[in-house]
Amino acid sequence: MTPPETPSAGSLARAGDASPAVSPCLQTLTRRRDFQRAARGKRVATPGFILQMLKRPAGESEGVRVGFTCSKKVGNAVARNRAKRRLREIARLGLPALGRDGHDYVLIGRHSETSARPFGTLQADFSKALGVLHGDPK
């Protein structure tokens, strides 16, 4: 199913256009062991979330992989899902430009802060956290 803002036919649609909700360079972490490996890597805590990063060994697949998690401390299912949607969106917007190939990133939601924090502030925190993890002097 394509998002409504993606033109599917007519003069606005072009062959090969990807939906804006799809990022071809990001893969999602789904296995528990990948999350556990990322937990042993570097981490940065921001007021809105925690970001963990691990560089994968050279023999593994290339590309950027990202995972999202929120514990029951974040709230009920509705609150956890809202927090994860916000984390997915900041990753979708930021990782294609700021993420590095061969790295895994895990975003962990925080109780009441991930959902309540202004979205622009979350994005700024994400950029700053990636800079700290990658050692950029920003």
HUWOTA-V509603 format. One record per run of one state. SS is the DSSP state (a for helix, b for strand, c for the rest). FROM is the first residue (numbers start at 1). LEN is the number of residues. If there is no record, write none. Layout:
ss:from:len
SS:FROM:LEN
SS:FROM:LEN
This chain:
ss:from:len
c:1:25
b:26:3
c:29:3
a:32:8
c:40:2
b:42:4
c:46:3
b:49:7
c:56:8
b:64:6
c:70:2
a:72:3
c:75:2
a:77:22
c:99:4
b:103:7
c:110:3
a:113:4
c:117:2
a:119:16
c:135:4
